[in-house]
Amino acid sequence: MVESLREREVLYKLIISQLRYDGLDMVAANLAKCVGLETTPLSPSSRLLGLMKLGLQEEKNGIVPDMETPPGLVPPIPPARGLDLEYETEDYGTSPPMSQYETHYVTAHKGPCTAAAFSHDGRLITTGSNDASIKIIDVDRMLAKAAQSQAERQAEKESDEGAGMKNHPVMRTMYDHDSTITFLEFHPTIPILASGSEDRTVKLFDFSKSSAKKAYKTIEEAETIRGISFHPAGDHILIATDSPTVRLYDLKTFQCYVSNNPRDQHTGALTCVKYTPGAHLYATSSKDGSFKIWDGVSNRCVNTFKAAHGGAEVTAVRFTKNSKYVLTSGKDSCSRLWELTTGRAINIYVGSNLHQGCYSPSIFNHTEDYVVFPDDKSMSIGCWDSRTTEKLQSLHSGHNNFIRYLVHSPVESAMMSCSEDYRARFWYCKGSG
């Protein structure tokens, strides 16, 4: 039984989106009108079907669903099983490749777009720019805009300005930095956004407050910010800068901690920092050509991978969902997949030409079936099979300048590309769920 108004509204939204996904637009419109959601932009989605399948599978496996979910919350859809080269899965390769993605929304900044991030539930995206601005964008509203007919768009233009702004995909635009935004990261559990900049600060924004245009907390560093990673519990944050030393901050006291062993540190500026999903480890990459694995509890370095890209700068590092592997990006125009237990690079993804000075980090799609990074020579987005390293059909980016950053949704076939052409493009594959 649905007990709260919020739960009831979420349920009706899922039903209406499912009806639209099934092509029953008139039925969806009538239901929306009956329950008072006719002015809410709802895109076609099979999310309800996905939830039902997961529930049936849990029942089949003898798992009793948790009936004590807090009021107003819908349990998130667990992400698809990720990359595991030891145990191949039956659903391997079922997610759509990049070539099937289409642009559904474009937002513009007043300067090159330099950073982006998805929220952990995939419902929000944030983009940052050389103009020091930060936008927070609603994914469902972008999809709803793309699904509108010409008549609906015209009617919305002619409606009162307040209603139009309420349904606009860009929810917030914030200005509190003095220079280029270099990195963005959503807090894992509460509506907080962390931003790093060339102005040598990390700022924390509470975006639940529509009137809040400024950060409620600023962390000042001595160098440009290059990476941010929240602890999955949300109580600590790692910060990488142009210094060789990674810093850990307690978000309650804002006390700063570093490893007490100087020999643990890199010898060059940091380029990235990332926690594992379970936070028992974190990784750093550096201009010194290496990446390091650190103990998430003791804050000590447990392994150093020297000359990981043949001595070239390692520009980014990220763990797979099962924490067995690390994907690195380098200025040798390659991405490499490392197995942590053996310390070997077991896969190398080759084939893109990267523009000097950009080097957008390679990423996985949400199922980790594909590795993705841009080809600056052809202005396309390259796609590789993560298991076989086979180069697949590329996606024409639609950008007319170099891509500075790519980020993929953690839950569905959706992606944001940020470019020197001042635009960020939202990509989505219809019918992917």
Buried (B, 14 or more C-beta within 10 A) or exposed (E): EEEEEEBEBBBBBBBBBBBBBEEBEEBBBBBBEEBEBEEBBBBBBBBBBBBEEBEEEEEEEEEEEEEEEEEEEBEEBEBBBBBBBEEEBEEBBEBBBBBBBEBBBEBEBEBBBBBBBBBBBBBBBBBBBBBBBBBBBBBBBBBBBBBBEEEEEEEBEEEEEEEEEBBBBBBBEBEBBEBBBBBBBBBBEEBBBBBBBBBBBBBBBBBEEEEBEEBEEBBEBEBBBBBBBBBBEEEBBBBBBBBBBBBBBEBEEEEEEBBEEEEBBBEBBBBBBBBBBEBEBBBBBBBBBBBBBBBBEEBEBEEBBEEBBEBBBBBBBBBBBBBBBBBBBBBBBBBBBBBBEEEEBEBEBEBBEBBEEBBBBBBBBBBBBBBBBBBBEEBBBBBBBBBEBEBBEBBEBBBEBBBBBBBBBBBBBBBBBBBBBBBBBBBBBBEBB
